[in-house]
Every structure is written in C-alpha cells, then in structure tokens.
Amino acid sequence: MFIAIGVFVVAYVAIASEKFPRHWVALLGGGALLLLGVLSPVEALSYINWETLGLLCGMFILVAILHEAGFFTWLAMTAVRQVNYHPTYLFIALLFLAAVLAMLMDSITVMLFLSALTFQLCRLLKLDPVPLIIAEVCAANTGGAATLVGDPPNVILGTTLGFNFADFATHTGPVSAVAALLLMAVFYLVNRRKLRDAHAALTDEAVREIEALYCDPLHLQLTRTGLIGFGAAVLLLIFHHWLMEWTRLPVNAAVSALVPAGLTIAALPRVNRGKVFHKLLKEDGESLLFFAGLFVLIGGLEKVRLFEMMADTLASSAANHQHGLVIALHWGPGILSGVVDNVPLALAMSYVLKDLAQSPGMPALALMVWSLALGVDMGGNLTPIGASANVVAYSFMERHHGPVGWKRWLLIAVPPTILAMLLASALVTLKSIAGWY
C-alpha cells in the first residue's frame, strides 16, 4: 500500500507542477507500479477503462475533422457578426457559445479555438482578454457538466459506474444550464463598465481587421461530413443503451463514438485524412496516453484496497446522515479539484462510490454521482490547474498576453464558481427531496 500511495503522490505532484509532460508522468508512474511488483502487466491492462479511451478517441477524431473544416471559427464569427461586434453582446455570446459547445464536446477542444479567437477580438477592441477567457473557461466547465461527453470527469464517472448520455443530460443537464446562466450573469455584472467603455471606442477599422483575420472560407464538404458523423455519434450515445437491449449487440459508449468516427474518416479525401490524423497524434494522443497511465496509477490504489477503506470510513461516519454525505460529495471533491486536476480525482472517487454503494443505508448511487460530477466539474474552475481546459487557456494567455498569475485567476474565478456550486448543491438537494435522480 505504501509503495502504491508513494508512487501516486509523486506522480500527482509532478503533474500539478506543470513542469513535466503529464502523459509521460502518468505512464512512468504506471510503469513504476509494474517494476515494483504492485501490479502485474495483466492487472495493469485490466484497470484501464477501454470504453472511456474509445469514447474519447472517437470524439477527438470527429472534433478534429470539424476543426480542420474551419467549422468552429466560422461558428464563433457568425455569433460575433450577429451581435454586430458590440462588446457587451459579444461577451455574452462567447460565454454562451463556450457553455453550449462544451455540452457536446470536450471542453479542452472548446477552449483551444475560443482562446485564440477571443484574444484576437479583445486585442482589436482594446479589451483585456484575461477576464473574458477565464469566464469562458468557467462557462465551458460548467456547461460541460451537462452531458456524458462534456467534461472528462463525466466520461470517467459514466463509463465506470454505468451511466449513459441520456442519464447525464436528464439529471445534471438542467442543473448545469441554470448554473451556467448564473455564472454568465455574475461575470457580466463584474465587467459591464469595461464593456461599455470598449463599445464607445469601437471603430469600423477594428471591425475590418477582425474580418480580415478570420476570412478563411468554411470547407463545406468537410463540414457536412463531420457534422453527419458528429450527429450520428451523439444519437448513438443517447440511444445506445436501448439499442444494446434491442439488438443484443455490444453497442457501448466507445462503439457509439468510434464507429461514426471511423466511417467519417473513411469518407474524407486523403489529404484531409492525413491532417486529422496528424492533429490526433500530436495533440489528442497525449491526452489518451495520460488517461491510460492514470488508470493504471489509480488501479494500483484500488489493488491495495485503499478505496474500499475510504468507502468504509465514509459509510460509518454517514450512516445516519445520508443527505450530508450527498452534499459532502459535492463540496469536498469540488473544492479539492481546484487544488488538483479533477480528472484523477473523479477516477479515484468513482472507485469510492462503487464500494460505497454496496454499503447498507447509503444514498442511491445515481444521486451521489450527480452530486459528485457537478462538484468536480464546477470546482475545476477554481484554479489554473483544476481542469484540463484551464491549463489550455492559462498556457495560451501566458504565451501570448504575458504573466497572469494564480492570484488574478482566483480573484476572477472563485466568487462566481462558489455561487454556481451553492446553486447546484441546492438543486441537488431538491432532487433528493423530490426523489428524482
């Protein structure tokens, strides 16, 4: 047990320091568990959740196709033109876009293209991009809590504990949507004076510069093909549970994403196919390797029964306080996910919940999952390393805008996030009282 915990702590500190590529840290940590005899190769492979990796890989491919087609830039620019470049409406439109897109795809991808677009827009409109990009990250993480594929913690909790796209959309979706609206309102109230000043300084020349920067035409064939594949994947993710019951075929979440992705890739011209694979290997491949190594690291802790001990402790302390346990699962991991990355935290807690659900007198597993998912997704907003989307956006701002610093991130992100988490915990309490979970 001490070896497994020691390796995990060292790997965790190295990941949180951001000084080393996190996929190499996770893979080396998993390798250390093999070399030290904590896990055998067969056990290490058995702890990797292949359904999660397959789901992520399929969605990465489909999103890469749409990115190659220029769809996301076109979508963002369409929203910007609809509000006639008015800074106030632009602010609201970009936050709304971040939240909605993150419901259907990984929030990391959302922030990859929105950070670049927002930076250019703010530079031309003479706005400070830092508050807007941080607000977009918070909106993306909060909106991503709505569905199975929105935030990586949801993918892990859903595939590990047996909840599908429709389950998340039904139960965390409404809570996420209300919390995202609250976040948008708070961020607008805080920044409204600066937005009014920027509107007064808006010139026709700035608008022409923006149009010149993003004048690349939309690739219609790629967009059409990508949207068909993406739509098919979303439909399969919604209905795969019933489809599996009707046909007796193994149509799990991974198959639901990989089959449309494979067919879509096959339909692409060779030159575009090569670019999509290049992006997948260069950017998304690192994420898949990180998840694989992380599963092995967490598997080592499961092998030494650490999560079973944690579940027993929680069960004994919360035997007569079921509602308190549900709220604790929202706030405890939620606040902790601001200190450490919410992906490994969600994976660790999925094992705890699995063991906890087997103890008598505990709340329903579904209710605990919704509370935990909303907590770690929103709690990830709190710091620059709380979620993967934060790291992407923070790194972009440090490279292109200059030092941001944790203090500024905390001052901008913490108050709205705490309000959103308070609202979410209140709505989870209502769900518990109503018995709708």
Residue pairs with C-beta under 8 A, 6 or more apart in sequence:
1 304
1 305
1 306
3 33
3 36
3 38
4 33
4 38
4 300
4 301
4 303
4 304
4 306
5 301
5 304
5 306
7 29
7 32
7 33
7 36
7 38
7 297
7 300
8 29
8 297
8 298
8 300
8 301
10 29
11 25
11 26
11 28
11 29
11 297
12 340
12 344
14 20
14 25
15 22
15 25
15 26
15 341
15 344
16 339
16 340
16 341
16 385
18 385
18 391
21 286
22 286
22 290
23 286
23 287
23 289
23 290
23 293
25 293
26 289
26 290
26 291
26 292
26 293
26 294
26 296
26 297
27 289
27 292
27 293
28 293
29 293
29 296
29 297
30 44
30 292
30 293
30 295
30 296
30 297
30 300
33 39
33 44
33 296
33 297
33 299
33 300
34 40
34 41
34 44
38 300
38 303
38 304
39 47
39 296
39 299
39 300
39 303
43 299
43 303
44 296
44 299
46 299
47 295
47 296
47 298
47 299
47 300
47 302
47 303
48 292
48 295
48 296
48 299
49 156
49 159
49 160
49 295
50 254
51 159
51 252
51 253
51 254
52 155
52 156
52 159
52 160
52 253
52 254
52 291
52 295
53 254
53 288
53 291
53 292
54 253
54 254
54 255
54 257
54 258
55 149
55 155
55 159
55 253
55 254
55 256
55 257
55 258
56 106
56 152
56 155
56 257
56 284
56 287
56 288
56 291
57 254
57 257
57 258
57 261
57 280
57 284
57 288
58 233
58 254
58 256
58 257
58 258
58 259
58 260
58 261
58 262
59 105
59 106
59 149
59 233
59 257
59 261
60 106
60 109
60 280
60 284
60 287
60 288
61 261
61 262
61 264
61 265
61 276
61 280
62 226
62 229
62 230
62 233
62 257
62 260
62 261
62 264
63 105
63 106
63 109
63 230
64 276
64 279
64 280
64 284
65 222
65 225
65 226
65 229
65 264
65 265
65 268
65 272
65 276
66 72
66 222
66 223
66 226
66 227
66 230
67 109
67 113
67 279
68 219
68 222
68 272
68 275
68 276
68 279
69 218
69 219
69 222
69 223
69 226
70 216
70 217
70 218
70 219
70 223
71 218
71 222
71 223
71 226
71 227
72 101
72 113
73 113
73 117
73 214
73 216
74 218
74 223
75 97
75 101
76 94
76 97
76 113
76 114
76 117
77 117
77 214
79 93
79 94
79 96
79 97
80 90
80 93
80 94
80 121
80 210
82 93
83 89
83 90
83 92
83 93
85 125
85 202
85 206
85 207
85 210
86 199
86 202
87 125
87 127
87 195
87 196
87 198
87 199
87 202
88 188
88 192
88 195
88 196
88 199
90 121
90 125
91 132
91 135
91 187
91 188
91 191
91 195
92 184
92 188
94 114
94 118
94 132
94 136
95 135
95 136
95 139
95 183
95 184
95 187
96 139
96 184
97 114
98 110
98 111
98 114
98 136
98 137
98 139
98 140
98 143
99 139
99 140
99 142
99 143
99 180
99 184
100 143
101 110
101 140
101 143
102 110
102 139
102 140
102 141
102 143
102 144
102 150
102 151
102 389
103 143
103 144
103 146
103 147
103 150
103 173
103 176
104 147
104 149
104 150
104 230
104 234
105 149
105 150
106 144
106 149
106 150
106 151
106 152
107 137
107 140
107 141
107 143
107 144
107 150
107 151
107 387
107 388
107 389
108 152
108 287
108 388
108 389
108 392
110 140
110 389
111 136
111 137
111 140
111 389
111 392
111 393
111 396
112 392
114 133
114 136
114 140
115 133
115 136
115 392
115 393
115 396
115 397
116 396
117 214
118 129
118 132
118 133
118 136
119 129
119 133
119 396
119 397
119 400
119 401
120 210
120 213
120 214
121 127
121 210
122 128
122 129
122 132
123 129
124 206
124 209
124 210
124 213
125 198
125 201
125 202
125 206
126 198
126 201
127 194
127 195
127 198
128 194
129 397
129 401
130 397
130 401
130 404
130 408
130 412
131 187
131 190
131 191
131 194
131 412
132 191
133 393
133 396
133 397
134 393
134 409
134 412
134 413
135 183
135 184
135 187
135 191
135 412
135 416
136 393
137 381
137 387
137 389
137 390
137 393
137 413
138 183
138 187
138 381
138 413
138 416
138 417
138 420
139 180
139 183
139 184
139 187
140 389
141 151
141 377
141 378
141 380
141 381
141 387
141 389
141 390
142 176
142 179
142 180
142 183
142 377
142 378
142 381
142 420
143 150
143 176
143 177
143 180
144 150
144 151
144 154
144 176
144 377
144 389
145 151
145 154
145 172
145 175
145 176
145 179
145 373
145 374
145 377
145 378
146 168
146 169
146 172
146 173
146 176
146 177
147 154
147 165
147 168
147 169
147 172
147 173
148 154
148 155
148 158
148 163
148 164
148 165
148 167
148 168
148 169
148 237
148 253
149 155
149 165
149 237
149 257
150 168
150 176
150 377
151 342
151 373
151 377
151 380
151 387
152 291
152 342
152 343
152 346
152 387
152 388
153 337
153 342
153 343
153 345
153 346
153 373
153 376
153 377
153 380
154 168
154 172
154 373
154 377
156 343
156 346
156 347
156 350
157 163
157 346
157 349
157 350
157 353
157 369
157 372
157 373
158 164
158 165
158 167
158 168
158 253
159 252
159 253
159 254
160 347
160 350
160 351
160 354
161 350
161 353
161 354
161 365
161 369
163 366
163 369
164 237
164 238
164 240
164 241
164 253
165 234
165 237
165 238
165 240
165 253
166 238
166 239
166 241
167 366
168 373
169 238
171 366
171 370
171 431
171 436
171 437
172 370
172 373
172 374
174 427
175 370
175 374
175 424
175 427
175 428
175 431
176 374
176 377
176 424
178 423
178 427
179 374
179 378
179 420
179 421
179 423
179 424
180 420
182 416
182 419
182 420
182 423
183 416
183 417
183 419
183 420
186 415
186 416
186 419
187 416
188 195
190 416
222 268
222 272
225 264
225 267
225 268
226 264
228 264
229 260
229 261
229 263
229 264
230 260
232 260
233 256
233 257
233 260
233 261
236 243
236 251
236 255
236 256
236 257
236 259
236 260
237 253
237 256
237 257
240 251
240 252
240 253
240 255
240 256
243 249
243 251
244 250
244 251
244 252
265 273
265 276
268 276
287 388
291 343
294 343
294 344
294 347
295 347
297 344
298 344
298 347
298 348
298 351
301 307
301 348
301 351
302 351
307 348
307 351
307 352
307 354
307 355
308 355
310 352
310 355
311 352
311 353
311 355
311 356
311 359
312 355
312 359
314 325
314 352
314 356
315 356
315 359
315 361
315 362
318 324
318 325
318 328
318 362
319 361
322 361
322 362
322 363
323 363
323 429
323 432
325 362
325 363
325 368
326 363
326 367
326 368
326 371
326 428
326 429
326 432
327 371
327 425
327 428
327 429
329 349
329 353
329 368
329 371
329 372
329 375
330 371
330 372
330 374
330 375
330 421
330 424
330 425
330 428
331 375
331 421
331 425
332 375
333 342
333 345
333 346
333 349
333 372
333 375
333 376
333 379
334 374
334 375
334 376
334 378
334 379
334 421
335 379
335 382
336 345
336 379
337 345
337 346
337 375
337 376
337 379
337 380
337 382
337 386
337 387
338 379
338 380
338 381
338 382
338 383
338 386
339 382
339 383
339 386
340 385
340 386
341 380
341 385
341 386
341 387
341 388
342 376
342 377
342 379
342 380
342 386
342 387
343 387
343 388
345 376
346 372
346 373
346 376
349 372
349 376
353 365
353 368
353 369
353 372
356 362
356 368
357 365
357 368
362 368
363 432
364 437
366 437
367 428
367 431
367 432
367 437
370 428
370 431
370 437
371 425
371 428
374 421
374 424
374 425
374 428
375 421
375 424
375 425
377 387
378 417
378 420
378 421
378 424
379 386
379 417
379 421
380 386
380 387
380 389
380 390
381 387
381 390
381 413
381 416
381 417
381 420
382 410
382 413
382 414
382 417
383 390
383 406
383 409
383 410
383 413
384 390
384 391
384 394
384 404
384 406
384 409
385 391
385 394
394 404
394 409
397 404
398 404
431 437
